[in-house]
Amino acid sequence: MSVLPCREEPDLFFAESPQLLGRAQALCADCPVHELCLSGALERREPHGVWGGKILVSGVVVEHKRGRGRPRKDEVA
């Protein structure tokens, strides 16, 4: 069995940066156990990280993780 991507760069899967999390998600795409990984994380109620190619925040799958700091204000014309 080949080395799983999460074993080679584990910190990448718990990064704060949305860009780094996107890289972790891309590595999960070809992983042979990504479905098992996600279901296990949901059962264990993992609080955060990339699991099975999905981002978990407070134990819930989210599409995108916001960066740190205040949200941008929309410019009013």
HUUR-V942886 format. One record per residue. N is the residue number from 0. RES is the residue in one small letter. PSI is psi in whole degrees, 0 to 359 (none if undefined). Layout:
{{N,RES,PSI} {N,RES,PSI}}
This chain:
{{0,m,138} {1,s,164} {2,v,133} {3,l,144} {4,p,323} {5,c,342} {6,r,335} {7,e,321} {8,e,68} {9,p,325} {10,d,331} {11,l,327} {12,f,357} {13,f,24} {14,a,160} {15,e,328} {16,s,128} {17,p,327} {18,q,317} {19,l,323} {20,l,324} {21,g,322} {22,r,320} {23,a,319} {24,q,319} {25,a,322} {26,l,328} {27,c,335} {28,a,322} {29,d,5} {30,c,133} {31,p,346} {32,v,21} {33,h,324} {34,e,317} {35,l,322} {36,c,312} {37,l,314} {38,s,322} {39,g,319} {40,a,320} {41,l,321} {42,e,320} {43,r,353} {44,r,50} {45,e,133} {46,p,328} {47,h,170} {48,g,178} {49,v,123} {50,w,121} {51,g,29} {52,g,4} {53,k,149} {54,i,128} {55,l,132} {56,v,122} {57,s,37} {58,g,7} {59,v,139} {60,v,129} {61,v,154} {62,e,314} {63,h,146} {64,k,131} {65,r,147} {66,g,167} {67,r,159} {68,g,185} {69,r,147} {70,p,152} {71,r,145} {72,k,134} {73,d,136} {74,e,136} {75,v,124} {76,a,none}}
